[in-house]
Amino acid sequence: MASKKGIEIAVGTLVVPKLSTPVYLTPHDIDLALDMESWIEWSAGQLGIVLGKTTDQNILIIAAPRGIGTCFPEEVLEL
């Protein structure tokens, strides 16, 4: 489970970006994260699935149509 402001988001939960503009998922590989062009665009309305959370427990790992990356729990809505 991943925490979202006191609410638990279970692994396997379907989510969408909270905003109507695209969210850019940070690549999980720190070497790629430094290159902004490698960030994964996750468009509004596209489904994603929670794969887990990072070791600091505050960031979600999301599989989206264009790849796998990380984002803050505040950037997603659960379905």
Beta strands, then each sheet from edge to edge (+ up, - down):
strand 1: 2-4
strand 2: 7-9
strand 3: 14-17
strand 4: 23-27
strand 5: 40-42
strand 6: 48-53
strand 7: 60-64
strand 8: 67-71
strand 9: 76-78
sheet 1: 1+ 2-
sheet 2: 5+ 4- 8+ 7- 6+ 3- 9+
end
